Amino acid sequence: MIRVLVFDVGETLIDETRIWTRWADRLGVPRGTFLGLVGGMAALDRPLRDAFELVRPGFDLDAEIAAWRADDPAGLRENFDQDDLYPDVRPGLGALRDAGYRLIVAGNQPPQAYDALAAMNLPVDGVHTSAAWRVEKPEPGFFAKVSEVAGHAPEAILYVGDRLDNDVLPARKAGMRAALLRRGPWGFLHAGRPEADQADLIVDDLTELVTRLG
């Protein structure tokens, strides 16, 4: 029986559209072009950094983030806030918590993401990031940490994310259940792949997840 639900962040709880459009503006390319490149990287199983490299060969992401911070210290820049939450997140999490599930947020995120998520006061029992754990998905160590903070055996945990490679497949390998959320570029693309049959559930939003879990 599932006791704990653990949620990825980007394109699971957070709509990243504003992040990518701000990056397009920063790089001086049309927003549609950069969003298309992000989708292309998802379709080709290439890292996101390649989208920046295509726009600006030799691009140094870390240096650009530092320069952007200096130029716009009070802005969101590459980060997110509560306005980026998908509209189903608060009611969906609330319904799942009312149903008796323990809820945890844990995803591949930089250090500053913890404060942003904590400030949202989501109805969850804990927020964790790869930066704090010093291990990223899909590494087995990440999912070992998930099981540790969940306080339950892997088979009692359902990991919810938008990707097969980072979420569903490594969670299943760790002995957990897994739900594939069909939104964001990876979510739609990965839901159509044969490996998607390894997900215990494929849902379009958290409202559907509430219904499917019963």
Secondary structure, DSSP 8 states (H G I E B T S, - for coil): ---EEEE-SBTTTB--HHHHHHHHHHHTS-HHHHHHHHHHHHHHT--THHHHHHHSTT--HHHHHHHHHHH-TTS-TT---GGGB-TTHHHHHHHHHHTT-EEEEEES--HHHHHHHHHTT-S-SEEEEHHHHT--TTSHHHHHHHHHHHTS-GGGEEEEES-IIIIIHHHHHTT-EEEEE--HHHHHHHHTSGGGGGSSEEESSHHHHHHHH-
